[in-house]
Amino acid sequence: MRRLVFVVVLAALLSPVPASALCAVPSMQPVVIKAAREGSIVVGTEAGYASQRKDRGEAAQPTWTIKTTSGSVKPVVVELAPGLVTYRLPDRVDAGELVDGTTVIGTLTRTKGSTPLAAPAPTKLRSQETQNIRGNTVQTTASFSSIPADAIAVIVVDAATNRPRSYGLVDPNLLEATIYARGRCSALPNKTVPTVAGDKVILRWVDKTGAVSADSKPIVVTKA
C-alpha cells in the first residue's frame, strides 16, 4: 500500500497539468489562423488532450519549410505572442509553399505590405474567477466599440515590461474577445502570463497579413 501511494504522489508531481486524477494529459497543436497569401501565414496554438490526438507541439514548428521552384528554404518565424507566430518568406524569395513534410500549409507571395491597423481602443477589460471544489477557472475578456474587419487576433502586452503575455482570437462581428483563460486542467502555450484583475496591459491588433498594429493606451483589468 505504501508503494502504491508513493507512485501516485510521484505521478502527480511530474504531471504537466495541475495534479488531479481527473485531468487528462494535454496535447498541443499548431493551427493556421490565416493563410493570407500576402507574405505571411499566421499560426496559433490549440490545446487538446493526448487521448484524442497526438501532441504536435506549439505554433513554432522547426521542421516546417518553404518549398520553392528551386528547392526548399527555412521560413522566417516571428513570435508575436506566446503560442502565436507568423511564417514569412526569407530575403530574396518571392513565393513558395509552406509545407509540413508533404502537407501544404499555405502559399506565400511577397507583397509591399499593408498599412498597420490603428491601435485598439478597448472600452473595458474584465476578469472573472470562479471557484468550486474541483478547482478554479479564470477568464479575462476585452470589450470594444468596434473591431477592424482585417483584425484576426489581439495581443496582450505587459505595460511595464512591454512583453507579450497572451493572445486571443477576434471576430469583427463580435465586440468582445477572450484574452486569457485558464481552467482546472488547462494547457497553455509556453511563456503565457496570466492577465487578471489589477494588471495593467496594452493591446495590439494582428491583421490578416500578420502585421501588428500600434499600441493601445495602457488599461487596467477590473474584476467582473
CYANA upper distance limits for C-alpha pairs under 8 A (distance plus 0.5 A):
  1 MET  CA      5 VAL  CA      6.85
  2 ARG  CA      6 PHE  CA      6.79
  3 ARG  CA      7 VAL  CA      6.81
  4 LEU  CA      8 VAL  CA      6.85
  5 VAL  CA      9 VAL  CA      6.73
  6 PHE  CA     10 LEU  CA      6.58
  7 VAL  CA     11 ALA  CA      6.64
  8 VAL  CA     12 ALA  CA      6.82
  9 VAL  CA     13 LEU  CA      6.82
 10 LEU  CA     14 LEU  CA      6.79
 11 ALA  CA     15 SER  CA      6.55
 12 ALA  CA     19 ALA  CA      5.46
 12 ALA  CA     20 SER  CA      7.57
 13 LEU  CA     19 ALA  CA      7.42
 15 SER  CA     19 ALA  CA      7.00
 15 SER  CA     25 VAL  CA      8.48
 16 PRO  CA     25 VAL  CA      8.08
 16 PRO  CA     26 PRO  CA      8.30
 17 VAL  CA     23 CYS  CA      7.79
 17 VAL  CA     25 VAL  CA      7.75
 17 VAL  CA     26 PRO  CA      7.86
 17 VAL  CA    185 CYS  CA      6.56
 17 VAL  CA    186 SER  CA      7.63
 17 VAL  CA    187 ALA  CA      7.28
 18 PRO  CA     23 CYS  CA      8.04
 18 PRO  CA    184 ARG  CA      7.46
 18 PRO  CA    185 CYS  CA      6.55
 19 ALA  CA     23 CYS  CA      8.01
 23 CYS  CA    185 CYS  CA      6.07
 24 ALA  CA     49 TYR  CA      6.80
 24 ALA  CA     50 ALA  CA      7.93
 24 ALA  CA     51 SER  CA      8.09
 24 ALA  CA    185 CYS  CA      8.10
 25 VAL  CA     49 TYR  CA      6.24
 25 VAL  CA     50 ALA  CA      6.07
 25 VAL  CA     51 SER  CA      7.92
 26 PRO  CA     47 ALA  CA      7.40
 26 PRO  CA     48 GLY  CA      6.29
 26 PRO  CA     49 TYR  CA      4.87
 26 PRO  CA     50 ALA  CA      6.04
 26 PRO  CA     55 ASP  CA      8.27
 26 PRO  CA    186 SER  CA      8.37
 26 PRO  CA    187 ALA  CA      6.52
 27 SER  CA     47 ALA  CA      6.29
 27 SER  CA     48 GLY  CA      5.38
 27 SER  CA     49 TYR  CA      5.11
 27 SER  CA     50 ALA  CA      5.33
 27 SER  CA     53 ARG  CA      7.51
 27 SER  CA     54 LYS  CA      7.00
 27 SER  CA     55 ASP  CA      4.93
 27 SER  CA     56 ARG  CA      7.85
 27 SER  CA     57 GLY  CA      8.12
 27 SER  CA    187 ALA  CA      8.32
 28 MET  CA     45 THR  CA      7.14
 28 MET  CA     46 GLU  CA      6.26
 28 MET  CA     47 ALA  CA      5.15
 28 MET  CA     48 GLY  CA      6.60
 28 MET  CA     49 TYR  CA      8.29
 28 MET  CA     55 ASP  CA      5.72
 28 MET  CA     56 ARG  CA      6.44
 28 MET  CA     57 GLY  CA      5.58
 28 MET  CA     58 GLU  CA      6.33
 28 MET  CA    187 ALA  CA      8.39
 29 GLN  CA     45 THR  CA      6.09
 29 GLN  CA     46 GLU  CA      5.58
 29 GLN  CA     47 ALA  CA      6.81
 29 GLN  CA     48 GLY  CA      8.15
 29 GLN  CA     55 ASP  CA      6.93
 29 GLN  CA     56 ARG  CA      5.74
 29 GLN  CA     57 GLY  CA      6.03
 29 GLN  CA     58 GLU  CA      6.16
 29 GLN  CA     59 ALA  CA      7.63
 30 PRO  CA     43 VAL  CA      6.91
 30 PRO  CA     44 GLY  CA      6.30
 30 PRO  CA     45 THR  CA      5.29
 30 PRO  CA     46 GLU  CA      6.82
 30 PRO  CA     56 ARG  CA      7.61
 30 PRO  CA     57 GLY  CA      7.19
 30 PRO  CA     58 GLU  CA      5.72
 30 PRO  CA     59 ALA  CA      4.88
 30 PRO  CA     60 ALA  CA      8.06
 30 PRO  CA     61 GLN  CA      8.31
 31 VAL  CA     43 VAL  CA      5.95
 31 VAL  CA     44 GLY  CA      5.72
 31 VAL  CA     45 THR  CA      6.34
 31 VAL  CA     46 GLU  CA      6.96
 31 VAL  CA     59 ALA  CA      7.44
 32 VAL  CA     41 ILE  CA      7.81
 32 VAL  CA     42 VAL  CA      6.54
 32 VAL  CA     43 VAL  CA      4.83
 32 VAL  CA     44 GLY  CA      6.75
 32 VAL  CA    105 ILE  CA      8.24
 33 ILE  CA     41 ILE  CA      8.36
 33 ILE  CA     42 VAL  CA      6.01
 33 ILE  CA     43 VAL  CA      5.81
 33 ILE  CA     44 GLY  CA      6.75
 33 ILE  CA    152 ILE  CA      8.15
 34 LYS  CA     41 ILE  CA      6.45
 34 LYS  CA     42 VAL  CA      5.71
 34 LYS  CA     43 VAL  CA      7.58
 34 LYS  CA    152 ILE  CA      8.27
 34 LYS  CA    208 LYS  CA      6.57
 34 LYS  CA    209 THR  CA      8.22
 35 ALA  CA     40 SER  CA      7.60
 35 ALA  CA     41 ILE  CA      5.13
 35 ALA  CA     42 VAL  CA      6.93
 35 ALA  CA    106 GLY  CA      6.30
 35 ALA  CA    107 THR  CA      7.74
 35 ALA  CA    208 LYS  CA      8.30
 35 ALA  CA    209 THR  CA      8.45
 36 ALA  CA     40 SER  CA      7.10
 36 ALA  CA     41 ILE  CA      6.70
 36 ALA  CA    108 LEU  CA      8.19
 36 ALA  CA    208 LYS  CA      6.61
 36 ALA  CA    209 THR  CA      6.20
 37 ARG  CA     41 ILE  CA      7.90
 37 ARG  CA    106 GLY  CA      7.95
 37 ARG  CA    107 THR  CA      6.01
 37 ARG  CA    108 LEU  CA      5.23
 37 ARG  CA    109 THR  CA      6.04
 37 ARG  CA    209 THR  CA      8.50
 38 GLU  CA    108 LEU  CA      6.60
 38 GLU  CA    109 THR  CA      5.84
 38 GLU  CA    110 ARG  CA      6.58
 38 GLU  CA    111 THR  CA      6.38
 38 GLU  CA    113 GLY  CA      8.07
 38 GLU  CA    209 THR  CA      6.49
 39 GLY  CA     88 ARG  CA      6.27
 39 GLY  CA     89 LEU  CA      6.78
 39 GLY  CA    108 LEU  CA      5.62
 39 GLY  CA    109 THR  CA      5.50
 39 GLY  CA    110 ARG  CA      5.14
 39 GLY  CA    111 THR  CA      6.61
 39 GLY  CA    113 GLY  CA      8.30
 39 GLY  CA    209 THR  CA      7.48
 40 SER  CA     86 THR  CA      6.52
 40 SER  CA     87 TYR  CA      5.91
 40 SER  CA     88 ARG  CA      5.12
 40 SER  CA     89 LEU  CA      7.70
 40 SER  CA    108 LEU  CA      6.88
 40 SER  CA    209 THR  CA      6.13
 40 SER  CA    210 GLY  CA      6.45
 41 ILE  CA     86 THR  CA      5.89
 41 ILE  CA     87 TYR  CA      5.64
 41 ILE  CA     88 ARG  CA      7.25
 41 ILE  CA    106 GLY  CA      7.69
 41 ILE  CA    108 LEU  CA      7.90
 41 ILE  CA    209 THR  CA      7.53
 41 ILE  CA    210 GLY  CA      7.35
 42 VAL  CA     84 LEU  CA      7.89
 42 VAL  CA     85 VAL  CA      6.45
 42 VAL  CA     86 THR  CA      4.94
 42 VAL  CA     87 TYR  CA      7.05
 42 VAL  CA    208 LYS  CA      8.16
 42 VAL  CA    209 THR  CA      7.99
 42 VAL  CA    210 GLY  CA      6.34
 43 VAL  CA     59 ALA  CA      6.12
 43 VAL  CA     60 ALA  CA      8.45
 43 VAL  CA     84 LEU  CA      6.42
 43 VAL  CA     85 VAL  CA      5.99
 43 VAL  CA     86 THR  CA      6.55
 43 VAL  CA     87 TYR  CA      8.23
 44 GLY  CA     58 GLU  CA      8.07
 44 GLY  CA     59 ALA  CA      5.70
 44 GLY  CA     83 GLY  CA      6.15
 44 GLY  CA     84 LEU  CA      4.98
 44 GLY  CA     85 VAL  CA      7.01
 45 THR  CA     58 GLU  CA      5.77
 45 THR  CA     59 ALA  CA      5.61
 45 THR  CA     83 GLY  CA      5.59
 45 THR  CA     84 LEU  CA      7.05
 45 THR  CA    189 PRO  CA      7.38
 46 GLU  CA     58 GLU  CA      8.24
 47 ALA  CA    186 SER  CA      8.45
 47 ALA  CA    187 ALA  CA      6.52
 47 ALA  CA    188 LEU  CA      7.45
 48 GLY  CA     52 GLN  CA      7.90
 48 GLY  CA     53 ARG  CA      8.06
 48 GLY  CA    187 ALA  CA      8.27
 49 TYR  CA     53 ARG  CA      7.02
 50 ALA  CA     54 LYS  CA      6.05
 50 ALA  CA     55 ASP  CA      6.75
 57 GLY  CA     61 GLN  CA      7.83
 58 GLU  CA     83 GLY  CA      6.63
 58 GLU  CA    189 PRO  CA      7.41
 59 ALA  CA     83 GLY  CA      6.12
 59 ALA  CA     84 LEU  CA      6.60
 59 ALA  CA     85 VAL  CA      6.75
 60 ALA  CA     77 VAL  CA      7.62
 60 ALA  CA     79 GLU  CA      8.40
 60 ALA  CA     83 GLY  CA      8.14
 60 ALA  CA     84 LEU  CA      8.40
 60 ALA  CA     85 VAL  CA      6.95
 63 THR  CA    100 ASP  CA      7.48
 64 TRP  CA     74 LYS  CA      8.00
 64 TRP  CA     75 PRO  CA      8.22
 64 TRP  CA     98 LEU  CA      7.38
 64 TRP  CA     99 VAL  CA      6.19
 64 TRP  CA    100 ASP  CA      5.36
 64 TRP  CA    101 GLY  CA      7.68
 65 THR  CA     72 SER  CA      6.90
 65 THR  CA     73 VAL  CA      6.37
 65 THR  CA     74 LYS  CA      5.50
 65 THR  CA     75 PRO  CA      6.47
 65 THR  CA     98 LEU  CA      6.24
 65 THR  CA     99 VAL  CA      6.03
 65 THR  CA    100 ASP  CA      7.30
 66 ILE  CA     72 SER  CA      5.97
 66 ILE  CA     73 VAL  CA      5.74
 66 ILE  CA     74 LYS  CA      6.48
 66 ILE  CA     75 PRO  CA      6.44
 66 ILE  CA     89 LEU  CA      8.31
 66 ILE  CA     96 GLY  CA      6.31
 66 ILE  CA     97 GLU  CA      5.75
 66 ILE  CA     98 LEU  CA      4.91
 66 ILE  CA     99 VAL  CA      6.51
 67 LYS  CA     71 GLY  CA      6.44
 67 LYS  CA     72 SER  CA      4.97
 67 LYS  CA     73 VAL  CA      7.12
 67 LYS  CA     96 GLY  CA      5.86
 67 LYS  CA     97 GLU  CA      5.55
 67 LYS  CA     98 LEU  CA      6.85
 67 LYS  CA     99 VAL  CA      7.29
 68 THR  CA     72 SER  CA      6.32
 68 THR  CA     73 VAL  CA      8.13
 68 THR  CA     95 ALA  CA      7.30
 68 THR  CA     96 GLY  CA      5.14
 68 THR  CA     97 GLU  CA      7.17
 69 THR  CA     96 GLY  CA      8.05
 73 VAL  CA     90 PRO  CA      8.48
 74 LYS  CA     90 PRO  CA      7.92
 75 PRO  CA     87 TYR  CA      6.43
 75 PRO  CA     88 ARG  CA      6.17
 75 PRO  CA     89 LEU  CA      6.13
 75 PRO  CA     90 PRO  CA      6.40
 75 PRO  CA     98 LEU  CA      8.33
 76 VAL  CA     87 TYR  CA      6.17
 76 VAL  CA     88 ARG  CA      5.45
 76 VAL  CA     89 LEU  CA      6.59
 76 VAL  CA     90 PRO  CA      6.16
 77 VAL  CA     85 VAL  CA      7.08
 77 VAL  CA     86 THR  CA      6.22
 77 VAL  CA     87 TYR  CA      5.27
 77 VAL  CA     88 ARG  CA      6.90
 78 VAL  CA     85 VAL  CA      5.90
 78 VAL  CA     86 THR  CA      5.78
 78 VAL  CA     87 TYR  CA      7.16
 78 VAL  CA     88 ARG  CA      8.39
 79 GLU  CA     83 GLY  CA      8.31
 79 GLU  CA     84 LEU  CA      6.60
 79 GLU  CA     85 VAL  CA      4.85
 79 GLU  CA     86 THR  CA      7.16
 80 LEU  CA     84 LEU  CA      6.12
 80 LEU  CA     85 VAL  CA      5.86
 80 LEU  CA     86 THR  CA      7.86
 80 LEU  CA    155 ILE  CA      8.17
 80 LEU  CA    164 PRO  CA      7.93
 81 ALA  CA     85 VAL  CA      7.50
 81 ALA  CA    155 ILE  CA      7.05
 81 ALA  CA    156 VAL  CA      8.44
 81 ALA  CA    164 PRO  CA      5.70
 81 ALA  CA    165 ARG  CA      7.12
 81 ALA  CA    166 SER  CA      6.24
 81 ALA  CA    167 TYR  CA      6.81
 82 PRO  CA    164 PRO  CA      7.55
 82 PRO  CA    165 ARG  CA      7.18
 82 PRO  CA    166 SER  CA      6.12
 82 PRO  CA    167 TYR  CA      7.85
 82 PRO  CA    189 PRO  CA      6.39
 82 PRO  CA    190 ASN  CA      6.74
 82 PRO  CA    191 LYS  CA      6.18
 82 PRO  CA    192 THR  CA      5.98
 83 GLY  CA    166 SER  CA      8.21
 83 GLY  CA    167 TYR  CA      8.48
 83 GLY  CA    189 PRO  CA      5.56
 83 GLY  CA    190 ASN  CA      7.50
 83 GLY  CA    192 THR  CA      8.41
 84 LEU  CA    167 TYR  CA      7.83
 86 THR  CA    210 GLY  CA      6.66
 88 ARG  CA    108 LEU  CA      8.07
 89 LEU  CA     93 VAL  CA      6.64
 89 LEU  CA     94 ASP  CA      7.59
 89 LEU  CA     95 ALA  CA      7.78
 89 LEU  CA     96 GLY  CA      8.30
 89 LEU  CA    108 LEU  CA      7.55
 89 LEU  CA    109 THR  CA      8.38
 89 LEU  CA    110 ARG  CA      7.66
 93 VAL  CA    110 ARG  CA      8.33
 94 ASP  CA    109 THR  CA      6.39
 94 ASP  CA    110 ARG  CA      5.49
 95 ALA  CA    107 THR  CA      8.11
 95 ALA  CA    108 LEU  CA      5.92
 95 ALA  CA    109 THR  CA      4.92
 95 ALA  CA    110 ARG  CA      6.63
 96 GLY  CA    107 THR  CA      6.48
 96 GLY  CA    108 LEU  CA      5.88
 96 GLY  CA    109 THR  CA      7.29
 97 GLU  CA    104 VAL  CA      7.03
 97 GLU  CA    105 ILE  CA      7.77
 97 GLU  CA    106 GLY  CA      6.28
 97 GLU  CA    107 THR  CA      4.96
 97 GLU  CA    108 LEU  CA      6.48
 98 LEU  CA    104 VAL  CA      6.53
 98 LEU  CA    105 ILE  CA      5.84
 98 LEU  CA    106 GLY  CA      5.92
 98 LEU  CA    107 THR  CA      6.68
 98 LEU  CA    108 LEU  CA      7.69
 99 VAL  CA    103 THR  CA      5.97
 99 VAL  CA    104 VAL  CA      4.93
 99 VAL  CA    105 ILE  CA      5.77
 99 VAL  CA    106 GLY  CA      7.82
100 ASP  CA    104 VAL  CA      6.90
100 ASP  CA    105 ILE  CA      7.26
113 GLY  CA    209 THR  CA      8.47
114 SER  CA    209 THR  CA      8.22
114 SER  CA    211 ALA  CA      8.15
116 PRO  CA    207 ASP  CA      8.38
116 PRO  CA    211 ALA  CA      6.80
116 PRO  CA    212 VAL  CA      6.90
116 PRO  CA    213 SER  CA      5.61
116 PRO  CA    214 ALA  CA      7.85
117 LEU  CA    148 PRO  CA      8.26
117 LEU  CA    205 TRP  CA      7.53
117 LEU  CA    207 ASP  CA      7.79
117 LEU  CA    212 VAL  CA      7.83
117 LEU  CA    213 SER  CA      5.32
117 LEU  CA    214 ALA  CA      7.56
118 ALA  CA    213 SER  CA      6.42
118 ALA  CA    214 ALA  CA      6.55
119 ALA  CA    203 LEU  CA      8.33
119 ALA  CA    204 ARG  CA      6.95
119 ALA  CA    205 TRP  CA      7.55
119 ALA  CA    213 SER  CA      6.19
119 ALA  CA    214 ALA  CA      5.12
119 ALA  CA    215 ASP  CA      5.72
119 ALA  CA    216 SER  CA      5.51
120 PRO  CA    203 LEU  CA      6.86
120 PRO  CA    204 ARG  CA      6.74
120 PRO  CA    205 TRP  CA      7.04
120 PRO  CA    213 SER  CA      8.46
120 PRO  CA    214 ALA  CA      8.32
120 PRO  CA    215 ASP  CA      7.54
120 PRO  CA    216 SER  CA      5.61
121 ALA  CA    144 PHE  CA      7.13
121 ALA  CA    145 SER  CA      8.31
121 ALA  CA    216 SER  CA      6.56
121 ALA  CA    217 LYS  CA      8.02
122 PRO  CA    142 ALA  CA      6.99
122 PRO  CA    143 SER  CA      6.11
122 PRO  CA    144 PHE  CA      5.13
122 PRO  CA    145 SER  CA      7.71
122 PRO  CA    216 SER  CA      8.43
123 THR  CA    142 ALA  CA      8.16
123 THR  CA    143 SER  CA      6.06
123 THR  CA    144 PHE  CA      5.79
123 THR  CA    145 SER  CA      7.24
124 LYS  CA    142 ALA  CA      6.48
124 LYS  CA    143 SER  CA      5.89
124 LYS  CA    144 PHE  CA      7.87
124 LYS  CA    219 ILE  CA      8.44
124 LYS  CA    221 VAL  CA      7.97
124 LYS  CA    222 THR  CA      8.38
125 LEU  CA    140 THR  CA      7.55
125 LEU  CA    141 THR  CA      6.22
125 LEU  CA    142 ALA  CA      5.01
125 LEU  CA    143 SER  CA      6.85
125 LEU  CA    219 ILE  CA      8.14
125 LEU  CA    220 VAL  CA      7.62
125 LEU  CA    221 VAL  CA      5.37
125 LEU  CA    222 THR  CA      6.68
126 ARG  CA    140 THR  CA      6.02
126 ARG  CA    141 THR  CA      5.97
126 ARG  CA    142 ALA  CA      7.11
126 ARG  CA    196 VAL  CA      8.36
126 ARG  CA    197 ALA  CA      7.47
126 ARG  CA    221 VAL  CA      6.00
126 ARG  CA    222 THR  CA      5.40
126 ARG  CA    223 LYS  CA      6.01
126 ARG  CA    224 ALA  CA      5.67
127 SER  CA    138 VAL  CA      7.49
127 SER  CA    139 GLN  CA      6.16
127 SER  CA    140 THR  CA      4.57
127 SER  CA    141 THR  CA      6.94
127 SER  CA    195 THR  CA      8.36
127 SER  CA    196 VAL  CA      5.95
127 SER  CA    197 ALA  CA      6.05
127 SER  CA    221 VAL  CA      7.22
127 SER  CA    222 THR  CA      6.73
127 SER  CA    223 LYS  CA      5.57
127 SER  CA    224 ALA  CA      5.84
128 GLN  CA    138 VAL  CA      6.19
128 GLN  CA    139 GLN  CA      5.92
128 GLN  CA    140 THR  CA      6.82
128 GLN  CA    196 VAL  CA      8.46
128 GLN  CA    223 LYS  CA      6.64
128 GLN  CA    224 ALA  CA      5.59
129 GLU  CA    136 ASN  CA      7.32
129 GLU  CA    137 THR  CA      6.09
129 GLU  CA    138 VAL  CA      4.92
129 GLU  CA    139 GLN  CA      7.11
130 THR  CA    136 ASN  CA      5.94
130 THR  CA    137 THR  CA      5.72
130 THR  CA    138 VAL  CA      7.00
131 GLN  CA    135 GLY  CA      6.39
131 GLN  CA    136 ASN  CA      4.70
131 GLN  CA    137 THR  CA      7.03
132 ASN  CA    136 ASN  CA      6.67
134 ARG  CA    184 ARG  CA      7.87
135 GLY  CA    184 ARG  CA      6.08
136 ASN  CA    183 GLY  CA      7.09
136 ASN  CA    184 ARG  CA      6.36
137 THR  CA    181 ALA  CA      8.05
137 THR  CA    182 ARG  CA      6.11
137 THR  CA    183 GLY  CA      4.89
137 THR  CA    184 ARG  CA      6.56
138 VAL  CA    180 TYR  CA      8.28
138 VAL  CA    181 ALA  CA      6.01
138 VAL  CA    182 ARG  CA      5.72
138 VAL  CA    183 GLY  CA      7.01
138 VAL  CA    196 VAL  CA      8.39
139 GLN  CA    178 THR  CA      7.59
139 GLN  CA    179 ILE  CA      8.45
139 GLN  CA    180 TYR  CA      6.35
139 GLN  CA    181 ALA  CA      4.87
139 GLN  CA    182 ARG  CA      7.07
140 THR  CA    178 THR  CA      6.41
140 THR  CA    179 ILE  CA      6.31
140 THR  CA    180 TYR  CA      5.62
140 THR  CA    181 ALA  CA      6.76
140 THR  CA    195 THR  CA      7.34
140 THR  CA    196 VAL  CA      7.03
141 THR  CA    176 GLU  CA      7.15
141 THR  CA    177 ALA  CA      6.00
141 THR  CA    178 THR  CA      4.83
141 THR  CA    179 ILE  CA      5.99
141 THR  CA    180 TYR  CA      7.58
142 ALA  CA    176 GLU  CA      6.05
142 ALA  CA    177 ALA  CA      5.86
142 ALA  CA    178 THR  CA      6.91
142 ALA  CA    179 ILE  CA      7.16
143 SER  CA    175 LEU  CA      6.28
143 SER  CA    176 GLU  CA      4.93
143 SER  CA    177 ALA  CA      7.18
144 PHE  CA    175 LEU  CA      5.66
144 PHE  CA    176 GLU  CA      6.69
145 SER  CA    175 LEU  CA      6.83
146 SER  CA    172 PRO  CA      7.86
146 SER  CA    175 LEU  CA      6.54
147 ILE  CA    151 ALA  CA      7.43
147 ILE  CA    170 VAL  CA      8.39
147 ILE  CA    171 ASP  CA      7.98
147 ILE  CA    172 PRO  CA      5.45
147 ILE  CA    173 ASN  CA      8.20
147 ILE  CA    174 LEU  CA      8.15
147 ILE  CA    175 LEU  CA      7.18
148 PRO  CA    172 PRO  CA      6.57
149 ALA  CA    172 PRO  CA      5.88
150 ASP  CA    172 PRO  CA      8.38
150 ASP  CA    207 ASP  CA      5.78
150 ASP  CA    208 LYS  CA      6.23
151 ALA  CA    170 VAL  CA      7.46
151 ALA  CA    171 ASP  CA      8.21
151 ALA  CA    172 PRO  CA      7.59
151 ALA  CA    205 TRP  CA      6.63
151 ALA  CA    206 VAL  CA      6.17
151 ALA  CA    207 ASP  CA      4.76
151 ALA  CA    208 LYS  CA      6.73
152 ILE  CA    169 LEU  CA      6.49
152 ILE  CA    170 VAL  CA      5.85
152 ILE  CA    171 ASP  CA      7.29
152 ILE  CA    205 TRP  CA      8.06
152 ILE  CA    206 VAL  CA      6.42
152 ILE  CA    207 ASP  CA      5.97
152 ILE  CA    208 LYS  CA      6.45
153 ALA  CA    167 TYR  CA      7.36
153 ALA  CA    168 GLY  CA      6.08
153 ALA  CA    169 LEU  CA      4.71
153 ALA  CA    170 VAL  CA      5.51
153 ALA  CA    205 TRP  CA      6.46
153 ALA  CA    206 VAL  CA      5.61
153 ALA  CA    207 ASP  CA      7.55
154 VAL  CA    167 TYR  CA      6.10
154 VAL  CA    168 GLY  CA      5.87
154 VAL  CA    169 LEU  CA      6.82
154 VAL  CA    170 VAL  CA      7.25
154 VAL  CA    179 ILE  CA      7.95
154 VAL  CA    203 LEU  CA      7.00
154 VAL  CA    204 ARG  CA      6.02
154 VAL  CA    205 TRP  CA      5.07
154 VAL  CA    206 VAL  CA      6.40
155 ILE  CA    164 PRO  CA      7.28
155 ILE  CA    165 ARG  CA      8.16
155 ILE  CA    166 SER  CA      6.62
155 ILE  CA    167 TYR  CA      4.86
155 ILE  CA    168 GLY  CA      7.10
155 ILE  CA    179 ILE  CA      8.18
155 ILE  CA    203 LEU  CA      6.04
155 ILE  CA    204 ARG  CA      5.55
155 ILE  CA    205 TRP  CA      6.84
155 ILE  CA    206 VAL  CA      7.80
156 VAL  CA    164 PRO  CA      6.19
156 VAL  CA    165 ARG  CA      5.98
156 VAL  CA    166 SER  CA      5.84
156 VAL  CA    167 TYR  CA      6.19
156 VAL  CA    179 ILE  CA      7.44
156 VAL  CA    201 VAL  CA      7.03
156 VAL  CA    202 ILE  CA      6.48
156 VAL  CA    203 LEU  CA      5.46
156 VAL  CA    204 ARG  CA      7.32
157 VAL  CA    162 ASN  CA      6.29
157 VAL  CA    163 ARG  CA      5.90
157 VAL  CA    164 PRO  CA      4.60
157 VAL  CA    165 ARG  CA      5.92
157 VAL  CA    166 SER  CA      7.94
157 VAL  CA    201 VAL  CA      5.98
157 VAL  CA    202 ILE  CA      5.46
157 VAL  CA    203 LEU  CA      6.55
157 VAL  CA    204 ARG  CA      8.24
158 ASP  CA    162 ASN  CA      5.60
158 ASP  CA    163 ARG  CA      5.87
158 ASP  CA    164 PRO  CA      6.67
158 ASP  CA    165 ARG  CA      6.92
158 ASP  CA    200 LYS  CA      7.27
158 ASP  CA    201 VAL  CA      5.26
158 ASP  CA    202 ILE  CA      6.79
159 ALA  CA    163 ARG  CA      8.37
159 ALA  CA    200 LYS  CA      6.28
159 ALA  CA    201 VAL  CA      5.07
159 ALA  CA    202 ILE  CA      6.05
159 ALA  CA    218 PRO  CA      6.69
160 ALA  CA    200 LYS  CA      8.31
160 ALA  CA    201 VAL  CA      8.42
165 ARG  CA    191 LYS  CA      7.90
165 ARG  CA    192 THR  CA      5.89
165 ARG  CA    193 VAL  CA      5.18
165 ARG  CA    194 PRO  CA      7.57
165 ARG  CA    195 THR  CA      8.05
166 SER  CA    179 ILE  CA      7.28
166 SER  CA    180 TYR  CA      7.15
166 SER  CA    192 THR  CA      5.96
166 SER  CA    193 VAL  CA      6.93
166 SER  CA    194 PRO  CA      8.27
167 TYR  CA    179 ILE  CA      6.05
167 TYR  CA    180 TYR  CA      7.67
168 GLY  CA    177 ALA  CA      6.98
168 GLY  CA    178 THR  CA      6.13
168 GLY  CA    179 ILE  CA      4.99
168 GLY  CA    180 TYR  CA      7.54
169 LEU  CA    177 ALA  CA      7.23
169 LEU  CA    178 THR  CA      7.89
169 LEU  CA    179 ILE  CA      8.31
170 VAL  CA    174 LEU  CA      8.11
170 VAL  CA    176 GLU  CA      8.14
170 VAL  CA    177 ALA  CA      6.15
171 ASP  CA    175 LEU  CA      8.22
171 ASP  CA    177 ALA  CA      8.28
179 ILE  CA    195 THR  CA      8.47
180 TYR  CA    194 PRO  CA      7.19
180 TYR  CA    195 THR  CA      6.76
182 ARG  CA    186 SER  CA      6.09
182 ARG  CA    187 ALA  CA      8.43
182 ARG  CA    188 LEU  CA      8.29
188 LEU  CA    192 THR  CA      7.14
195 THR  CA    199 ASP  CA      6.83
195 THR  CA    221 VAL  CA      8.27
196 VAL  CA    221 VAL  CA      6.88
196 VAL  CA    222 THR  CA      8.28
196 VAL  CA    223 LYS  CA      8.33
197 ALA  CA    220 VAL  CA      8.07
197 ALA  CA    221 VAL  CA      5.26
197 ALA  CA    222 THR  CA      5.25
197 ALA  CA    223 LYS  CA      5.57
198 GLY  CA    220 VAL  CA      6.51
198 GLY  CA    221 VAL  CA      5.84
198 GLY  CA    222 THR  CA      6.65
198 GLY  CA    223 LYS  CA      8.32
199 ASP  CA    220 VAL  CA      6.08
199 ASP  CA    221 VAL  CA      5.99
200 LYS  CA    218 PRO  CA      6.78
200 LYS  CA    219 ILE  CA      5.91
200 LYS  CA    220 VAL  CA      4.73
200 LYS  CA    221 VAL  CA      6.83
201 VAL  CA    218 PRO  CA      5.92
201 VAL  CA    219 ILE  CA      6.07
201 VAL  CA    220 VAL  CA      6.90
201 VAL  CA    221 VAL  CA      8.18
202 ILE  CA    215 ASP  CA      6.82
202 ILE  CA    216 SER  CA      6.02
202 ILE  CA    217 LYS  CA      6.73
202 ILE  CA    218 PRO  CA      5.36
202 ILE  CA    219 ILE  CA      6.96
203 LEU  CA    215 ASP  CA      6.46
203 LEU  CA    216 SER  CA      5.79
203 LEU  CA    217 LYS  CA      8.36
203 LEU  CA    218 PRO  CA      8.40
204 ARG  CA    212 VAL  CA      6.99
204 ARG  CA    213 SER  CA      5.99
204 ARG  CA    214 ALA  CA      6.79
204 ARG  CA    215 ASP  CA      5.81
204 ARG  CA    216 SER  CA      6.97
205 TRP  CA    212 VAL  CA      6.23
205 TRP  CA    213 SER  CA      5.63
205 TRP  CA    214 ALA  CA      8.24
206 VAL  CA    210 GLY  CA      6.27
206 VAL  CA    211 ALA  CA      6.16
206 VAL  CA    212 VAL  CA      5.18
206 VAL  CA    213 SER  CA      6.92
207 ASP  CA    211 ALA  CA      5.99
207 ASP  CA    212 VAL  CA      7.08
207 ASP  CA    213 SER  CA      8.32
